[in-house]
Amino acid sequence: MTGEVYAALCSHTILSQTISPNPRVSFDAAAFERGIDLACSIGSKGVLSDIFTTRTLALVGILAPEQQADYLSGILIGHEVHAMIRSRPDPNLRIIPQAPITLVGEENLCLRYAATLKRLGYADVRFAREAMQQGLWEVGIQAGLITNE
């Protein structure tokens, strides 16, 4: 849902008037980290208020159009990861910062989640490259659609 909300905000809200996600411009790590920091800070007023800062920082010239998409991404992913860390169905369960975390997904998106987790103190973040392909291959073998010969 985070990606869908991000796409909707960039394309179908007042933010789309100033955001300029330019594929030729490289990832702006500083803008992304600024978004993470806001989302995870004590000063956060909530996800909607934090999202709106994208617009206000643009209007006062603090964020350039090319920076806004990465800043907004940092806010959304920051809120998602921060909420995941704080909330747990069983109060005895928690994510230990020293424990390895394995991310599965598209590499550029996993890099953003890894940066967020590392910024929040989770140092051992790994990627499961080609996990989907390997999983589908195993499903095919288990279903008898593929032979292991």
Backbone as JSON Lines, residues from 0, in Angstrom:
{"i":0,"aa":"M","n":[0.81,-1.2,0.0],"ca":[0.0,0.0,0.0],"c":[0.85,1.26,0.0]}
{"i":1,"aa":"T","n":[2.02,1.2,0.6],"ca":[2.86,2.38,0.66],"c":[3.18,2.89,-0.75]}
{"i":2,"aa":"G","n":[3.52,1.98,-1.64],"ca":[3.82,2.37,-3.02],"c":[2.62,2.94,-3.74]}
{"i":3,"aa":"E","n":[1.45,2.36,-3.5],"ca":[0.24,2.88,-4.13],"c":[-0.11,4.27,-3.61]}
{"i":4,"aa":"V","n":[0.04,4.48,-2.31],"ca":[-0.21,5.8,-1.73],"c":[0.78,6.8,-2.3]}
{"i":5,"aa":"Y","n":[2.04,6.4,-2.4],"ca":[3.07,7.27,-2.97],"c":[2.71,7.67,-4.4]}
{"i":6,"aa":"A","n":[2.34,6.7,-5.22],"ca":[1.98,6.99,-6.62],"c":[0.77,7.91,-6.69]}
{"i":7,"aa":"A","n":[-0.23,7.65,-5.86],"ca":[-1.42,8.5,-5.86],"c":[-1.09,9.93,-5.44]}
{"i":8,"aa":"L","n":[-0.27,10.08,-4.4],"ca":[0.1,11.41,-3.94],"c":[0.89,12.18,-5.01]}
{"i":9,"aa":"C","n":[1.79,11.49,-5.68],"ca":[2.61,12.15,-6.7],"c":[1.83,12.53,-7.95]}
{"i":10,"aa":"S","n":[0.75,11.81,-8.21],"ca":[0.03,12.01,-9.47],"c":[-1.34,12.65,-9.34]}
{"i":11,"aa":"H","n":[-1.99,12.5,-8.2],"ca":[-3.4,12.89,-8.12],"c":[-3.73,13.8,-6.94]}
{"i":12,"aa":"T","n":[-2.76,14.5,-6.42],"ca":[-3.04,15.42,-5.32],"c":[-2.38,16.77,-5.59]}
{"i":13,"aa":"I","n":[-2.56,17.68,-4.69],"ca":[-1.96,19.01,-4.82],"c":[-0.42,18.92,-4.92]}
{"i":14,"aa":"L","n":[0.14,17.84,-4.36],"ca":[1.6,17.66,-4.42],"c":[2.09,17.51,-5.86]}
{"i":15,"aa":"S","n":[1.26,16.98,-6.73],"ca":[1.68,16.76,-8.12],"c":[1.99,18.06,-8.84]}
{"i":16,"aa":"Q","n":[1.54,19.19,-8.3],"ca":[1.81,20.48,-8.93],"c":[3.26,20.92,-8.78]}
{"i":17,"aa":"T","n":[3.95,20.39,-7.77],"ca":[5.33,20.82,-7.56],"c":[6.35,19.69,-7.65]}
{"i":18,"aa":"I","n":[5.91,18.45,-7.47],"ca":[6.83,17.32,-7.52],"c":[7.27,17.08,-8.96]}
{"i":19,"aa":"S","n":[8.55,16.89,-9.12],"ca":[9.09,16.59,-10.44],"c":[9.96,15.35,-10.35]}
{"i":20,"aa":"P","n":[9.34,14.14,-10.32],"ca":[10.17,12.93,-10.3],"c":[10.81,12.74,-11.67]}
{"i":21,"aa":"N","n":[12.06,13.11,-11.76],"ca":[12.79,13.05,-13.03],"c":[13.66,11.81,-13.04]}
{"i":22,"aa":"P","n":[13.39,10.86,-13.93],"ca":[14.19,9.63,-13.94],"c":[15.66,9.86,-14.27]}
{"i":23,"aa":"R","n":[16.0,11.0,-14.85],"ca":[17.41,11.28,-15.17],"c":[18.18,11.79,-13.96]}
{"i":24,"aa":"V","n":[17.46,12.26,-12.96],"ca":[18.11,12.75,-11.74],"c":[18.29,11.57,-10.8]}
{"i":25,"aa":"S","n":[19.47,11.44,-10.23],"ca":[19.73,10.31,-9.34],"c":[19.0,10.48,-8.01]}
{"i":26,"aa":"F","n":[18.95,9.39,-7.29],"ca":[18.32,9.33,-5.98],"c":[18.93,10.38,-5.06]}
{"i":27,"aa":"D","n":[18.09,11.16,-4.39],"ca":[18.56,12.19,-3.46],"c":[18.48,11.62,-2.04]}
{"i":28,"aa":"A","n":[19.59,11.03,-1.61],"ca":[19.64,10.37,-0.3],"c":[19.37,11.35,0.83]}
{"i":29,"aa":"A","n":[19.87,12.58,0.72],"ca":[19.67,13.56,1.79],"c":[18.19,13.9,1.95]}
{"i":30,"aa":"A","n":[17.48,14.08,0.86],"ca":[16.04,14.37,0.92],"c":[15.28,13.17,1.49]}
{"i":31,"aa":"F","n":[15.65,11.98,1.05],"ca":[15.01,10.76,1.55],"c":[15.22,10.63,3.06]}
{"i":32,"aa":"E","n":[16.45,10.82,3.52],"ca":[16.76,10.71,4.95],"c":[16.05,11.79,5.76]}
{"i":33,"aa":"R","n":[15.9,12.97,5.18],"ca":[15.16,14.05,5.86],"c":[13.71,13.6,6.09]}
{"i":34,"aa":"G","n":[13.12,12.94,5.09],"ca":[11.76,12.42,5.24],"c":[11.67,11.34,6.31]}
{"i":35,"aa":"I","n":[12.65,10.42,6.31],"ca":[12.69,9.37,7.34],"c":[12.77,10.01,8.73]}
{"i":36,"aa":"D","n":[13.68,10.97,8.88],"ca":[13.88,11.6,10.17],"c":[12.6,12.27,10.68]}
{"i":37,"aa":"L","n":[11.86,12.93,9.78],"ca":[10.61,13.56,10.2],"c":[9.6,12.5,10.63]}
{"i":38,"aa":"A","n":[9.45,11.46,9.81],"ca":[8.46,10.42,10.1],"c":[8.72,9.72,11.42]}
{"i":39,"aa":"C","n":[9.98,9.56,11.78],"ca":[10.35,8.8,12.98],"c":[10.66,9.67,14.18]}
{"i":40,"aa":"S","n":[10.45,10.97,14.04],"ca":[10.81,11.88,15.12],"c":[9.68,12.05,16.13]}
{"i":41,"aa":"I","n":[10.05,12.51,17.28],"ca":[9.06,12.83,18.32],"c":[8.2,14.0,17.84]}
{"i":42,"aa":"G","n":[8.77,14.86,17.0],"ca":[8.05,16.02,16.5],"c":[7.06,15.73,15.4]}
{"i":43,"aa":"S","n":[6.98,14.49,14.94],"ca":[6.03,14.13,13.88],"c":[4.61,14.39,14.36]}
{"i":44,"aa":"K","n":[3.83,15.02,13.51],"ca":[2.43,15.32,13.84],"c":[1.5,14.28,13.23]}
{"i":45,"aa":"G","n":[2.06,13.21,12.67],"ca":[1.27,12.19,12.02],"c":[1.55,12.18,10.53]}
{"i":46,"aa":"V","n":[1.17,11.08,9.9],"ca":[1.54,10.88,8.5],"c":[0.95,11.95,7.58]}
{"i":47,"aa":"L","n":[-0.3,12.35,7.79],"ca":[-0.9,13.34,6.89],"c":[-0.22,14.71,7.03]}
{"i":48,"aa":"S","n":[0.03,15.1,8.24],"ca":[0.73,16.37,8.45],"c":[2.13,16.32,7.86]}
{"i":49,"aa":"D","n":[2.82,15.2,8.07],"ca":[4.17,15.06,7.53],"c":[4.17,15.09,6.0]}
{"i":50,"aa":"I","n":[3.18,14.43,5.39],"ca":[3.08,14.46,3.93],"c":[2.93,15.9,3.45]}
{"i":51,"aa":"F","n":[2.13,16.68,4.14],"ca":[1.9,18.06,3.7],"c":[3.16,18.92,3.77]}
{"i":52,"aa":"T","n":[4.12,18.53,4.6],"ca":[5.36,19.31,4.65],"c":[6.09,19.27,3.3]}
{"i":53,"aa":"T","n":[5.81,18.25,2.5],"ca":[6.39,18.21,1.15],"c":[5.97,19.46,0.39]}
{"i":54,"aa":"R","n":[4.72,19.81,0.49],"ca":[4.19,21.0,-0.2],"c":[4.75,22.28,0.41]}
{"i":55,"aa":"T","n":[4.74,22.38,1.73],"ca":[5.18,23.63,2.36],"c":[6.67,23.87,2.13]}
{"i":56,"aa":"L","n":[7.48,22.81,2.23],"ca":[8.92,22.99,1.99],"c":[9.2,23.36,0.53]}
{"i":57,"aa":"A","n":[8.36,22.89,-0.37],"ca":[8.5,23.26,-1.78],"c":[8.14,24.73,-1.99]}
{"i":58,"aa":"L","n":[7.05,25.15,-1.38],"ca":[6.57,26.53,-1.58],"c":[7.54,27.57,-1.03]}
{"i":59,"aa":"V","n":[8.26,27.22,0.04],"ca":[9.21,28.18,0.61],"c":[10.62,28.0,0.04]}
{"i":60,"aa":"G","n":[10.76,27.08,-0.93],"ca":[12.03,26.93,-1.62],"c":[13.07,26.08,-0.92]}
{"i":61,"aa":"I","n":[12.68,25.34,0.11],"ca":[13.64,24.49,0.82],"c":[13.87,23.18,0.07]}
{"i":62,"aa":"L","n":[12.82,22.66,-0.56],"ca":[12.95,21.44,-1.37],"c":[12.75,21.79,-2.84]}
{"i":63,"aa":"A","n":[13.7,21.41,-3.66],"ca":[13.57,21.58,-5.11],"c":[12.59,20.54,-5.64]}
{"i":64,"aa":"P","n":[11.98,20.8,-6.79],"ca":[11.04,19.82,-7.35],"c":[11.64,18.41,-7.47]}
{"i":65,"aa":"E","n":[12.92,18.31,-7.8],"ca":[13.58,17.01,-7.96],"c":[13.8,16.3,-6.63]}
{"i":66,"aa":"Q","n":[13.78,17.02,-5.52],"ca":[14.0,16.43,-4.2],"c":[12.71,15.94,-3.54]}
{"i":67,"aa":"Q","n":[11.59,16.48,-3.97],"ca":[10.33,16.24,-3.27],"c":[9.89,14.78,-3.31]}
{"i":68,"aa":"A","n":[10.07,14.11,-4.43],"ca":[9.64,12.71,-4.53],"c":[10.41,11.83,-3.54]}
{"i":69,"aa":"D","n":[11.73,12.04,-3.43],"ca":[12.52,11.24,-2.49],"c":[12.2,11.6,-1.05]}
{"i":70,"aa":"Y","n":[11.94,12.87,-0.78],"ca":[11.54,13.3,0.56],"c":[10.21,12.63,0.94]}
{"i":71,"aa":"L","n":[9.24,12.68,0.05],"ca":[7.94,12.05,0.29],"c":[8.1,10.54,0.49]}
{"i":72,"aa":"S","n":[8.93,9.91,-0.32],"ca":[9.2,8.48,-0.17],"c":[9.77,8.19,1.22]}
{"i":73,"aa":"G","n":[10.68,9.01,1.68],"ca":[11.26,8.84,3.01],"c":[10.21,8.96,4.11]}
{"i":74,"aa":"I","n":[9.28,9.89,3.95],"ca":[8.21,10.05,4.94],"c":[7.35,8.79,4.98]}
{"i":75,"aa":"L","n":[6.92,8.33,3.82],"ca":[6.0,7.18,3.79],"c":[6.68,5.9,4.26]}
{"i":76,"aa":"I","n":[7.86,5.62,3.76],"ca":[8.57,4.41,4.19],"c":[8.98,4.53,5.66]}
{"i":77,"aa":"G","n":[9.38,5.72,6.07],"ca":[9.73,5.95,7.47],"c":[8.57,5.66,8.4]}
{"i":78,"aa":"H","n":[7.37,6.16,8.07],"ca":[6.19,5.88,8.89],"c":[5.87,4.39,8.9]}
{"i":79,"aa":"E","n":[5.97,3.74,7.74],"ca":[5.66,2.32,7.66],"c":[6.6,1.49,8.53]}
{"i":80,"aa":"V","n":[7.89,1.72,8.38],"ca":[8.88,0.93,9.13],"c":[8.81,1.26,10.62]}
{"i":81,"aa":"H","n":[8.68,2.53,10.94],"ca":[8.61,2.94,12.34],"c":[7.4,2.31,13.03]}
{"i":82,"aa":"A","n":[6.25,2.3,12.36],"ca":[5.05,1.69,12.92],"c":[5.24,0.19,13.09]}
{"i":83,"aa":"M","n":[5.89,-0.46,12.11],"ca":[6.13,-1.9,12.19],"c":[7.0,-2.23,13.41]}
{"i":84,"aa":"I","n":[7.99,-1.41,13.66],"ca":[8.9,-1.65,14.78],"c":[8.18,-1.44,16.12]}
{"i":85,"aa":"R","n":[7.33,-0.43,16.19],"ca":[6.65,-0.11,17.44],"c":[5.49,-1.04,17.76]}
{"i":86,"aa":"S","n":[4.77,-1.48,16.75],"ca":[3.57,-2.28,17.01],"c":[3.87,-3.75,16.77]}
{"i":87,"aa":"R","n":[3.38,-4.57,17.66],"ca":[3.56,-6.01,17.5],"c":[2.37,-6.71,18.14]}
{"i":88,"aa":"P","n":[1.9,-7.78,17.52],"ca":[0.71,-8.46,18.04],"c":[0.93,-9.09,19.41]}
{"i":89,"aa":"D","n":[2.15,-9.52,19.67],"ca":[2.47,-10.14,20.95],"c":[3.47,-9.23,21.65]}
{"i":90,"aa":"P","n":[3.14,-8.71,22.85],"ca":[4.06,-7.79,23.53],"c":[5.43,-8.4,23.84]}
{"i":91,"aa":"N","n":[5.52,-9.74,23.81],"ca":[6.8,-10.39,24.08],"c":[7.68,-10.47,22.84]}
{"i":92,"aa":"L","n":[7.11,-10.18,21.68],"ca":[7.88,-10.21,20.44],"c":[8.41,-8.82,20.13]}
{"i":93,"aa":"R","n":[9.62,-8.77,19.63],"ca":[10.18,-7.5,19.17],"c":[11.29,-7.79,18.19]}
{"i":94,"aa":"I","n":[11.54,-6.82,17.34],"ca":[12.61,-6.95,16.38],"c":[13.89,-6.47,17.07]}
{"i":95,"aa":"I","n":[14.82,-7.36,17.21],"ca":[16.08,-7.03,17.89],"c":[17.0,-6.33,16.89]}
{"i":96,"aa":"P","n":[17.5,-5.15,17.23],"ca":[18.33,-4.41,16.28],"c":[19.55,-5.18,15.77]}
{"i":97,"aa":"Q","n":[20.07,-6.13,16.54],"ca":[21.24,-6.88,16.1],"c":[20.88,-8.06,15.2]}
{"i":98,"aa":"A","n":[19.61,-8.43,15.15],"ca":[19.2,-9.59,14.36],"c":[19.21,-9.24,12.87]}
{"i":99,"aa":"P","n":[19.57,-10.2,12.03],"ca":[19.55,-9.92,10.59],"c":[18.12,-9.78,10.08]}
{"i":100,"aa":"I","n":[17.94,-8.85,9.15],"ca":[16.65,-8.65,8.49],"c":[16.88,-8.88,7.01]}
{"i":101,"aa":"T","n":[16.06,-9.73,6.4],"ca":[16.18,-10.01,4.98],"c":[15.01,-9.38,4.24]}
{"i":102,"aa":"L","n":[15.33,-8.58,3.24],"ca":[14.32,-7.9,2.43],"c":[14.14,-8.64,1.12]}
{"i":103,"aa":"V","n":[12.9,-8.75,0.68],"ca":[12.57,-9.39,-0.58],"c":[11.79,-8.38,-1.41]}
{"i":104,"aa":"G","n":[12.23,-8.12,-2.62],"ca":[11.52,-7.19,-3.48],"c":[12.42,-6.62,-4.55]}
{"i":105,"aa":"E","n":[11.9,-5.61,-5.22],"ca":[12.66,-4.93,-6.27],"c":[13.85,-4.22,-5.63]}
{"i":106,"aa":"E","n":[15.01,-4.33,-6.25],"ca":[16.25,-3.89,-5.61],"c":[16.25,-2.42,-5.2]}
{"i":107,"aa":"N","n":[15.82,-1.5,-6.06],"ca":[15.84,-0.09,-5.69],"c":[14.93,0.21,-4.51]}
{"i":108,"aa":"L","n":[13.8,-0.47,-4.45],"ca":[12.89,-0.28,-3.33],"c":[13.48,-0.89,-2.05]}
{"i":109,"aa":"C","n":[14.1,-2.06,-2.18],"ca":[14.76,-2.68,-1.02],"c":[15.87,-1.78,-0.48]}
{"i":110,"aa":"L","n":[16.57,-1.09,-1.36],"ca":[17.63,-0.17,-0.91],"c":[17.04,0.94,-0.04]}
{"i":111,"aa":"R","n":[15.85,1.42,-0.39],"ca":[15.19,2.46,0.42],"c":[14.79,1.91,1.79]}
{"i":112,"aa":"Y","n":[14.23,0.7,1.81],"ca":[13.86,0.09,3.09],"c":[15.1,-0.21,3.93]}
{"i":113,"aa":"A","n":[16.17,-0.65,3.28],"ca":[17.41,-0.92,4.0],"c":[17.96,0.37,4.61]}
{"i":114,"aa":"A","n":[17.94,1.45,3.85],"ca":[18.42,2.74,4.37],"c":[17.58,3.17,5.57]}
{"i":115,"aa":"T","n":[16.29,2.95,5.51],"ca":[15.4,3.32,6.62],"c":[15.71,2.48,7.85]}
{"i":116,"aa":"L","n":[15.8,1.17,7.66],"ca":[16.11,0.3,8.79],"c":[17.46,0.63,9.41]}
{"i":117,"aa":"K","n":[18.45,0.87,8.58],"ca":[19.79,1.21,9.1],"c":[19.75,2.53,9.86]}
{"i":118,"aa":"R","n":[18.98,3.49,9.36],"ca":[18.86,4.79,10.03],"c":[18.2,4.62,11.41]}
{"i":119,"aa":"L","n":[17.37,3.59,11.54],"ca":[16.69,3.33,12.81],"c":[17.46,2.35,13.7]}
{"i":120,"aa":"G","n":[18.7,2.01,13.32],"ca":[19.55,1.21,14.18],"c":[19.63,-0.26,13.85]}
{"i":121,"aa":"Y","n":[19.06,-0.69,12.75],"ca":[19.11,-2.11,12.35],"c":[20.22,-2.25,11.3]}
{"i":122,"aa":"A","n":[21.39,-2.7,11.75],"ca":[22.58,-2.67,10.92],"c":[22.69,-3.84,9.95]}
{"i":123,"aa":"D","n":[22.16,-5.0,10.31],"ca":[22.35,-6.2,9.49],"c":[21.14,-6.42,8.59]}
{"i":124,"aa":"V","n":[21.09,-5.67,7.49],"ca":[19.98,-5.75,6.54],"c":[20.52,-6.39,5.27]}
{"i":125,"aa":"R","n":[19.82,-7.44,4.82],"ca":[20.27,-8.21,3.66],"c":[19.17,-8.24,2.6]}
{"i":126,"aa":"F","n":[19.55,-8.63,1.39],"ca":[18.59,-8.79,0.29],"c":[18.53,-10.25,-0.12]}
{"i":127,"aa":"A","n":[17.32,-10.73,-0.37],"ca":[17.13,-12.07,-0.93],"c":[16.92,-11.88,-2.42]}
{"i":128,"aa":"R","n":[18.01,-11.83,-3.15],"ca":[17.92,-11.61,-4.59],"c":[17.29,-12.81,-5.28]}
{"i":129,"aa":"E","n":[16.45,-12.53,-6.23],"ca":[15.77,-13.54,-7.03],"c":[14.94,-14.51,-6.19]}
{"i":130,"aa":"A","n":[14.45,-14.06,-5.05],"ca":[13.64,-14.93,-4.18],"c":[12.35,-15.36,-4.86]}
{"i":131,"aa":"M","n":[11.73,-14.44,-5.58],"ca":[10.48,-14.79,-6.25],"c":[10.72,-15.88,-7.3]}
{"i":132,"aa":"Q","n":[11.74,-15.71,-8.12],"ca":[12.03,-16.7,-9.16],"c":[12.34,-18.06,-8.54]}
{"i":133,"aa":"Q","n":[13.13,-18.06,-7.49],"ca":[13.48,-19.32,-6.83],"c":[12.25,-19.97,-6.2]}
{"i":134,"aa":"G","n":[11.39,-19.15,-5.61],"ca":[10.17,-19.67,-5.0],"c":[9.22,-20.25,-6.03]}
{"i":135,"aa":"L","n":[9.05,-19.54,-7.15],"ca":[8.18,-20.05,-8.21],"c":[8.73,-21.34,-8.81]}
{"i":136,"aa":"W","n":[10.04,-21.42,-8.95],"ca":[10.67,-22.64,-9.46],"c":[10.36,-23.81,-8.52]}
{"i":137,"aa":"E","n":[10.49,-23.56,-7.23],"ca":[10.21,-24.62,-6.24],"c":[8.74,-25.02,-6.27]}
{"i":138,"aa":"V","n":[7.84,-24.07,-6.41],"ca":[6.4,-24.36,-6.51],"c":[6.15,-25.24,-7.74]}
{"i":139,"aa":"G","n":[6.81,-24.9,-8.86],"ca":[6.66,-25.68,-10.08],"c":[7.13,-27.12,-9.89]}
{"i":140,"aa":"I","n":[8.23,-27.31,-9.19],"ca":[8.74,-28.65,-8.9],"c":[7.76,-29.41,-8.01]}
{"i":141,"aa":"Q","n":[7.3,-28.74,-6.93],"ca":[6.37,-29.38,-5.98],"c":[5.05,-29.75,-6.66]}
{"i":142,"aa":"A","n":[4.61,-28.95,-7.63],"ca":[3.35,-29.22,-8.32],"c":[3.5,-30.22,-9.46]}
{"i":143,"aa":"G","n":[4.74,-30.65,-9.7],"ca":[4.98,-31.61,-10.78],"c":[5.0,-30.98,-12.16]}
{"i":144,"aa":"L","n":[5.07,-29.68,-12.23],"ca":[5.11,-28.99,-13.51],"c":[6.52,-28.95,-14.1]}
{"i":145,"aa":"I","n":[7.51,-29.11,-13.25],"ca":[8.91,-29.06,-13.65],"c":[9.61,-30.29,-13.06]}
{"i":146,"aa":"T","n":[10.43,-30.92,-13.85],"ca":[11.2,-32.04,-13.3],"c":[12.58,-31.53,-12.91]}
{"i":147,"aa":"N","n":[13.16,-32.16,-11.97],"ca":[14.46,-31.75,-11.45],"c":[15.6,-32.45,-12.19]}
{"i":148,"aa":"E","n":[15.37,-32.86,-13.4],"ca":[16.4,-33.62,-14.16],"c":[17.26,-32.71,-14.96]}
